[in-house]
Amino acid sequence: MIYNDDGTLKYDMTEMKILLIDLQDNDNKHTFANKESLRKWLIGFHSVDYETQEGDRDINELTLQELCEHGEWDYKILDKKRELKKQGVEHEE
């Protein structure tokens, strides 16, 4: 992690982030530490509009891919160090 002089977080050097992509072209830009965090967020987000019919699975049982298809989402795995390097931010190990 890289911090500002005042101690606040400037750059999170976590190896990987998951970027949520809204296929409906809304301006939703969220990143998550891992796929399970993203899946749980999508469950919370869609729990209000997910209607189960008899025989349907509970929303909590859906896979990340099924949740993405239900809500017209996609995701991209970002290599955080590579993305920051493109922005000119170097990190000493």
Protein Blocks (a to p, Z undefined) as FASTA:
>chain_A
ZZdfkopafbdcbfbacddddfklpacdcddfbfklmmmmmmmmmmmmmccdehiacfkl
pcfklmmmmnopadddddfklmmmmnopacdZZ
